[in-house]
Amino acid sequence: MPKFNSVLVTGGAGYVGSLLVPQLLERGYKVTVYDIMYLGNDFLPKNNPNLKIVDGDIRDTAKLAEAFKGIEAVINLACISNDASFELDENLSTSINLDAFEPMVIAAKQAGVKRFIYASSSSVYGVSDAPDVTEEHPLVPLTLYNKYKGMCEPLLFKHQTKDFVCAVIRPATLCGYAPRQRLDLSVNILTNHAINNGKITVFGGSQKRPNLHVQDMCDVYQMMLSIEDEKIAGEIFNAGFQNLSIMEIAEVAKRIVQQEFPDKGDIPIVTTPTDDIRSYHVNSDKIQKKLGFKPRFTVEDAVRDLCKAFKAGKLPDSMQKTAYFNVRRLKEVKAA
């Protein structure tokens, strides 16, 4: 088993990073978080001597190259997510999600990094009628976000050698509670609305989406650090286990929120048309068969976790605070 001591997580102050980084530290890794800090980093365990925080932009390849010195493994989470290019300057998504990628990979390799794990997205499949979308399914991007995610995958593999092992994860839509919470993802949106709006609004409803609990996502990345080279080198893995329609997610949110907050009574589900037609049913057999990964959590668990967080007062001002909504936050800080 490879044992890496030092891990750098780009975008480590994001939704996944806020949960993953403390867990890596608990496992004994020395962790560097490299992040532009649009959302701050107060939720990171800054008093841990094995944590180094670098306030940096992945487009600054020289700064990144410096941060890669002495690093053995990279988990690349940094990106402009949520298809924000529609609402933000297209150049922002292009420069961060595409242009900065290959220079970052080259800098990591030159610095002696041994393993590079790239967070792509299962949204690269766009709309598919296939009953099971496996890793071989053609990529049919509908937005710049999923187009660039797909374009970066071969750019990574181009640089793979036996000493620089590269792998790609295509995660489903994540859900559940993390210290740096996002409330702009389908399960989390519907739960927030059920609790704080007294009704759930479903846009469309029939679109199928794969879902993955944020803790399972962290478990995947931790596994990718400890597994043998030959099992993951040059490989792409889907990670999305519960394929539910948006309406089915709404029904789960309604049922569990009504259990957890009985005083709210019957929470209505209202449907409204949408132009977001992304719909696909992701098959994640490969990561189970080849790597032995099985998820431990469900969409139901994610809704319950969020209910607990709301009850504990961990998510104040959840409809307005921009920190929960990536695109709103990027507009607020005038990201460029």
PESUL-V841825 format. One record per backbone hydrogen bond with DSSP energy under -0.5 kcal/mol. NH is the residue of the N-H (numbers start at 1). CO is the residue of the C=O. Records with the same first field share a line. If there is no record, write none. Layout:
NH->CO ; CO
This chain:
4->2
7->30
8->73
9->32
10->8 ; 75
11->34
12->9 ; 34
14->11
18->14
19->15 ; 16
20->16
21->17
23->19
24->20
25->21
26->22
27->23
28->25
29->24
30->5
31->29 ; 50
32->7
33->31 ; 52
34->9 ; 32
35->33 ; 54
40->37
44->41
46->44
48->45
49->47
51->48
52->31 ; 50
54->33 ; 52
55->53
56->35 ; 54
60->57
61->59
64->60
65->61
66->62
67->63
68->64
69->65 ; 66
70->111
71->68
72->6
73->6
74->115
75->8
76->74 ; 117
77->10 ; 75
81->79
86->83
87->84
88->84
92->89
93->89
94->90
95->91
96->92
97->93
98->94
99->94
100->95
101->98
102->98
103->99
104->100
105->101
106->102
107->103
108->104
109->105
110->106
111->107
112->109
113->108
114->72
115->72
116->165
117->74
118->116 ; 167
119->76 ; 117
120->118 ; 169
122->171
124->121
125->122
126->123
128->279
133->281
134->132
137->134
140->124 ; 138
147->143
148->144
149->145
150->146
151->147
152->148
153->149
154->150
155->151
156->152
157->153
158->154
159->156
160->157
161->164
164->161
165->114
167->116
168->235
169->118
170->237
171->169
172->239
173->210
175->212
181->179
183->324
189->185
190->186
191->187
192->188
193->189
194->190
195->191
196->192
197->193
198->193
199->193
200->268
201->199
202->200 ; 270
203->201
204->202 ; 272
205->203
209->244
211->242
212->173
214->175
217->213
218->214
219->215
220->216
221->217
222->218
223->219
224->220
225->221 ; 222
226->222 ; 223
227->223
231->228
232->228 ; 229
233->229
234->166
235->166 ; 232
237->168
239->170
241->211
242->211
243->241
244->209 ; 242
246->207
247->205
249->245
250->246
251->247
252->248
253->249
254->250
255->251
256->252
257->253
258->254
259->255
260->256
261->257
262->259
264->261
265->262
267->265
268->198 ; 266
270->200 ; 268
272->202
277->275
279->126
280->208
282->280
283->133
284->282
288->284
289->285
290->286
291->286 ; 287
292->288
293->287
302->298
303->299
304->300
305->301
306->302
307->303
308->304
309->305
310->306
311->307
312->308
313->310
314->309
315->309
318->315
320->317
321->317
324->321
325->322
326->324
329->322 ; 325
330->326
331->327
332->328
333->329
334->331
335->330
